[in-house]
Amino acid sequence: MTMAVDLCRLTTRTMNVNAGHERTSKARIIHQIQLIRGITTILAL
């Protein structure tokens, strides 16, 4: 559980960095969102 929370924090940090490069990393942002959804699903179970 702690690992998932740390991963979530890291993902959020990465997304904030990506927001500054929106045009070049939209695919990466989409991937990060999918990752968060996956983590949320795991935590919900």
N, C-alpha and C positions, 0 to 999 in steps of 0.2 A: 504493500500500500504506500509506504514512504517513497519507494522508488518511483511509483506512478506519479505521485505529487511532485517530486523533483523533476521528472520528465515533463510534466505539465508546465512547471515554472520555466524550464529551459525553452520549451516550445513557445511560450508567451514572449519570452525575451527575443527569440529568433524572429517572431512575427513583427515585433516592434522595430527591429532592425530592417526587416524586409519592407515595411511600410514606407521607408525612405527611398526605396528602389522599386516602386510599384510597377513601373513599366517593364522592368527586366525580370521580375520574379513573381509574376502572378501565379504561375504554375506551382512555384514553391509554396506560396501562401495557401493555395488550395490544398496542397499536400499536408501542410501544417494543420489546417482545419480538419481534414480527414483523420489525422493523427489524434487530435483532441477528442473527436467524436469516438474514436476507438477506445481511448483511455476512459472516457465517460461511461461507455458501455461496460467496460471491464469493472469499473468502480461500482456501477449500478448493480451488477451481478453480485 
